[in-house]
């Protein structure tokens, strides 16, 4: 057996209700690691699988503990040996083949590629966060890679991520650089947290005074969902407040929105 962990692809977030051969693969790996009784395994990620994932996440210090299967949980499970073995890994050859099959199928879906590209741009800008000041300015710059904007606010950050990914303008303004939280709210569909896809938006806070375009109760902040229980957030209000990563519920949720 190889002395280093296997290479195992992962191409989407698995959460409650997800169906697919990748679900079978992950259940097999969790079972081999000692977190689920051995099969037969269905292709549905249900309550038992979610509880096993939560157990695994707690044991391995993965936060937030969601019961979903994202990149942090995946990396930890790849490095996990089969229970009571020092040579066999949790992911066996068949499970790895199922993960490859799932990725091949998903990569045929245009929406999946765009979702991943939105999050990839959020991660890229996060890596450059010390170069980006918090500034509320319109119009904001919309330029292709490898451009790094020197100033963004929360809604401009969300818009830039979608622009670079080649997604439709989530503001519905044909990328004129004038989008803001209100125009982001005017598009997409309100949804539950469990229905979020990578690159969707999470809105926070509530206004107490009505302003043009912002009735009482409107959100005061927006962040980009990372597909793994967290968000990339270009928060302010100060010039040198840098982009951060938070668990989804780090602040009062206003609503979730799918695009």
N, C-alpha and C positions, 0 to 999 in steps of 0.2 A: 504493500500500500504506500501511496505517496506520503511524505512527511509533512507536507504543507497542505492547508485546506484546499478543497476543490474550487474551481471557478464556476460560479452559478449565476446565471442571468436572472434579473428581476425587472419586469417592465411595467408594473402598475401597483397601485395600492390595493391590498386585499382587505376589505372591511365587511361588516355584517351584511349578508345578502349577496356578496360577490360569488359568481359562479365561473368555473373554468378548470382546465386541467392543471393550472398552476396551484389552485386550491388543493387538489389531490397531492401534488408534489410537496407542498409545505406541510400538510397534515402528516405525510409519511415521515418527513424529516423531524417534525416535532415528536412523533411517536418514537422514532429511533433514538431521540434524545431523552425520552422518558417522560414526555408531557401529555401524551394522548395514548389511550389503549390502541393496540394494533388493529387495523381495518376490519372489514372492507370500508374504504373511504369514499364518501360522496364528493361531488364537485361543488357543493354549496358550503360557504363559510358561515356556519351557524353559531349558536350560542356556546356549544361545547368547545369549538375551535377557538372562539374569541376568548373564552375563559382560560384555555391552555396558553394562548398567546400572552394574556395578562400575567399569568403565573411565570412564564418565561421572561417577560419584560421586568417583572419585579426582581426575579433572581439575578438578572444581569444588569440592574441599575439603569434600565432604559426608561426615559421620561419624555413625554407623558405616557402613563400606562393606559393604553387605549383599547387593547384587544384587537387592533388592526395590525396588518403586516406590511410595514413600510421599510425604508432603506436601513434604518438603525437596527431594527429587529432582524432583518435579513443578514446583515453583516455579522451579527452575533451568532446567528444560527449556522451560518457557513462555517464558523470556527469551532462549532460544537461537535464533539465526538459522539458516536453512538454510545448509549448508556452501557457502562461496564466494559468499554473497549478503549484502548489507547491507540488503535491503528485504523479503525473504521470511522468514517465521518457520518454525521446525521443525514446529510444529503447523499443518497446512493446514486448509482448510475442511472437507474430508471427515473428517479425524481429529477435529476439534472436534465434528462431528455425531455421530460414533461415541461420543465421551465423553458427550455429552448423552443419547444413547440408553441407554448403560449406566447412567447415574444414574437415569433414569426407570424402568428395570427394577428396579434395586436398591431404590429408595425404596418399592416395593410390598411389600418384605419386612419384616415387623415386627422380626425379630431384628436386621436391619441398623440400623434407626433406634435401637434400644435400645443397641447397641454404640457407635454414634457419641455417644449421649447420655452414656454412662458416661465416655468419654474427654473429652467437653466439660466435664463437671463436674470431672474431675481437673484439666483445664487452668484452669478458673475458680478452684478452690481454690489451685492453684499461683500464680496471679496475686495471691492474697491471703495468700501464705505467711508474710509478716511479721506477720500478725495471728493466726497459729495456732501455739500452743505444743505441744511434744511432751509429752503427759501420758497415762499409762495409767490410765484411770478408767472404771468401769462403773456404771450405764449411761451411754453417751455419747448426745449430742443428735442426733436425727434430725428435721429440720424442712425444709420445702420452700424453694425459692428465694424471696427472695434471701439467706436466712440464711447466715452464715459462722460455723462453729463456732470457738470460741476455743481449743479444745484437742482433739487427736486423737493416737492412736498409729497404727501402720501398718495394723493390721487394721480399726480404726475408720474410717480414711480410705478403705480399699477398700469398706467397707460403705456409707458415706455416698454415695460415687460411684454405686453401684448403686441406692440408695434414691432419690436425686434423679432418676436416669434412668428410674425406673419399672420397673426390672428385678426379678425375683424375688430374695428375700434370699439372697445366696450362702452365708450361714451356715445356712440352713434353719431360722431361728428366728422368722420372721414379724416381723422388724425390732423386736426387743425391746430393742435397745441393749446386749445382752450378748455379742454375737459376738466371737470372737477368732481367732487364727491356726489353732488346732486345729479350730474349727467351720468355718472356711473350707476346711480340708483335707478335711472330712468330706463336702463337696458337690462338684459338678462332676466332671470326668473328667481324669485325668492325660493329658498329651499331649506331643508334640514341639514344639520351638520353632516349627517351620514350620507347625504347625497352630493357633497362637495367633490369635485374633481380637482386634480392638481391645476393651479393657475386661476381657480375661482377666487372670489373676493369675500372677505369677512369685514363687516362694518361694526364699529364700536361707538359707545357713548350715546348720549341723547342731549339735544339742545333744549334749553329751558325758555329761551326767548326766540320768537319768530324773526327770521331774516328773509330777504328776497331769495327765493329758491330753496329755503330751509324752514319748513313749518316746524312748530314745536314737536320734539320727539325725533327729529332727524339725527342721523349719526354725525359724529364729529371727526371720525377717523376711519381709514380703510387700509387693509393689509392683504397681501397675496398669500393664499393657502399653498403650503408646500407639498401636500399630498401625503404627509406623514404625521398629522396631528399638530402641526405648527404653522406659523406664518412668518413671512418676511415683512418687516414693518419699517417704513421711513417716517419715524415719528419726530415731532418737534417738541416745543415751539421755538427752541433756540437755534441759532445759526449753526453751531457746531454739535448739535445733537445728531448722533450717527445712527445709521440703520441698525436694527436689531432683529434677532430671531426669538420668538416667544412661543409657548404653547398656545393653542387657539384661544383658550378661555383665560388669557392673562389679564383681561380687562372686561368690563361689562359689554356683553354682546348686544348689538342692536338687531342685526339679522345677517343671514348668509345669502350669497347670491351666485347662481350658476350662469355661466356665459357659454 
